[in-house]
């Protein structure tokens, strides 16, 4: 065996011993690119609406509906900023600007489970239809990102057992790599 063949065999062995990094795989996928574009477009579309049509529509609302509109506008913008932060972290991982470990650390500041919207009750029927659509789209995006976050970063219940058993770790990594729900 030549030194080149030996180095190639060593490199293949080193690569195969590395765990599959779902965050890196997903963040570099076409599916993520589409999700990222949709999320950022929704942020921009919402900001434009709130600064133009939404501002004018708010002036015509009853006192109760105006209060609801103001509170829900804050929830909407905060929700979208949290989702945009998550998307930006994933993109940074995909582009190699941040390690998965750094993203996990930063991700602790992103609140994906807060700011639920009640889409019924007094005053909702008075809110502008376009505003209600933006709220619904942001809630839908929030649910989608929460599911992705759970799939990408959730720690298996039997993690302690897996860490102690290298064969179980490799088996879990293989099962995850070939699970259809993780394919792009």
C-alpha positions in Angstrom: 0.0 0.0 0.0 1.4 3.4 -1.0 1.5 6.3 1.4 -1.3 8.0 -0.7 -3.5 5.0 -0.5 -2.8 4.7 3.3 -3.7 8.4 3.8 -6.9 8.0 1.8 -7.9 4.9 3.9 -7.1 6.9 7.1 -9.2 9.8 5.9 -12.2 7.6 5.0 -11.9 5.9 8.4 -11.8 9.3 10.1 -14.8 10.6 8.2 -16.9 7.5 8.8 -16.3 7.8 12.6 -17.7 11.3 12.6 -21.4 11.5 13.7 -24.0 12.8 11.3 -24.7 16.5 12.1 -28.4 17.0 11.3 -28.3 20.7 11.9 -25.5 21.1 9.3 -27.2 18.8 6.9 -30.6 20.6 7.1 -29.1 24.1 7.1 -27.4 23.4 3.8 -30.4 21.8 2.1 -32.7 23.3 -0.6 -35.6 22.8 1.8 -34.0 25.0 4.3 -33.3 27.6 1.7 -37.0 27.7 0.8 -38.0 28.0 4.5 -35.5 30.7 5.1 -36.7 32.8 2.1 -40.3 32.3 3.2 -39.6 33.4 6.8 -37.6 36.4 5.8 -40.2 37.4 3.2 -42.9 37.1 5.9 -40.9 39.4 8.2 -40.6 42.0 5.5 -44.2 41.7 4.3 -45.4 42.1 7.9 -43.3 45.1 8.6 -44.5 46.8 5.4 -48.1 46.1 6.2 -47.8 47.4 9.8 -46.1 50.6 8.6 -48.6 51.3 5.9 -52.0 49.7 5.5 -52.1 48.4 9.1 -51.4 51.9 10.5 -54.3 53.3 8.6 -56.6 50.5 9.4 -55.9 50.8 13.1 -57.2 54.3 13.1 -60.7 53.1 12.1 -61.0 50.4 14.8 -63.1 50.6 17.9 -61.3 51.1 21.2 -61.5 47.4 22.1 -60.3 46.3 18.7 -57.6 48.9 18.6 -56.2 47.6 21.9 -56.3 44.1 20.6 -54.7 45.1 17.4 -51.8 46.8 19.3 -51.2 43.9 21.6 -51.4 41.4 18.7 -49.1 43.5 16.6 -46.5 43.3 19.3 -46.9 39.5 19.6 -46.7 39.2 15.8 -43.5 41.2 15.4 -41.9 39.5 18.4 -42.8 36.1 17.2 -41.4 36.9 13.7 -38.1 38.2 15.2 -37.7 35.0 17.2 -38.3 32.9 14.1 -36.0 35.0 12.1 -33.3 34.6 14.8 -33.7 30.8 14.6 -33.5 30.8 10.8 -30.4 33.0 10.9 -28.7 30.7 13.3 -29.4 27.7 11.1 -28.0 29.6 8.1 -24.9 30.4 10.0 -24.4 26.7 10.7 -25.0 25.8 7.1 -22.5 28.3 5.8 -19.9 27.3 8.4 -19.9 30.6 10.2 -20.9 28.9 13.4 -20.5 25.5 14.8 -23.6 23.4 15.8 -22.4 23.8 19.5 -22.3 27.6 19.1 -25.8 27.6 17.6 -27.2 25.5 20.4 -25.7 27.9 22.9 -27.1 30.9 21.1 -30.4 29.1 20.5 -31.1 29.3 24.2 -32.0 32.9 23.7 -34.5 32.2 21.0 -38.0 31.6 22.4 -40.0 29.4 20.0 -42.7 28.4 22.5 -44.0 31.8 23.6 -46.4 34.4 22.2 -49.4 32.3 21.4 -52.2 34.1 19.6 -55.8 33.7 20.5 -57.5 34.1 17.1 -61.0 34.5 18.5 -62.9 36.6 21.0 -64.1 40.1 21.3 -62.7 42.4 18.6 -61.1 39.8 16.3 -63.9 40.2 13.8 -63.1 43.9 13.5 -59.3 43.4 12.7 -58.2 43.9 9.1 -58.3 40.6 7.1 -54.8 41.1 5.9 -53.6 41.4 9.5 -55.3 38.2 10.5 -53.7 36.4 7.5 -50.3 37.6 8.6 -50.9 36.4 12.2 -52.1 33.0 10.9 -49.1 32.6 8.6 -46.7 33.5 11.4 -48.3 31.0 13.8 -48.1 28.3 11.1 -44.4 29.1 10.5 -43.8 29.0 14.3 -45.4 25.5 14.5 -43.3 24.3 11.5 -40.0 25.7 13.0 -40.9 24.2 16.4 -41.3 20.8 14.8 -38.0 21.2 12.9 -36.2 22.3 16.1 -37.5 19.3 18.0 -36.4 17.0 15.2 -33.0 18.5 14.7 -32.0 19.3 18.3 -34.1 17.0 20.5 -32.0 14.7 22.7 -33.1 11.1 22.7 -34.6 9.9 26.0 -32.1 7.1 26.1 -29.2 9.5 25.5 -27.2 8.5 28.6 -27.4 4.9 27.5 -26.3 5.7 24.0 -23.3 7.8 25.1 -22.0 4.9 27.1 -22.6 2.4 24.3 -20.7 3.4 21.1 -22.5 0.8 19.0 -25.9 2.1 20.1 -24.7 5.6 19.2 -23.7 4.6 15.7 -27.0 2.7 15.3 -29.0 5.8 16.3 -27.0 8.0 13.9 -27.7 5.5 11.0 -31.4 5.4 11.8 -31.5 9.1 11.9 -29.6 9.5 8.7 -31.9 7.2 6.8 -35.2 8.3 8.4 -37.4 9.8 5.6 -38.6 12.7 7.8 -35.0 14.1 7.9 -34.4 13.9 4.1 -34.5 17.2 2.2 
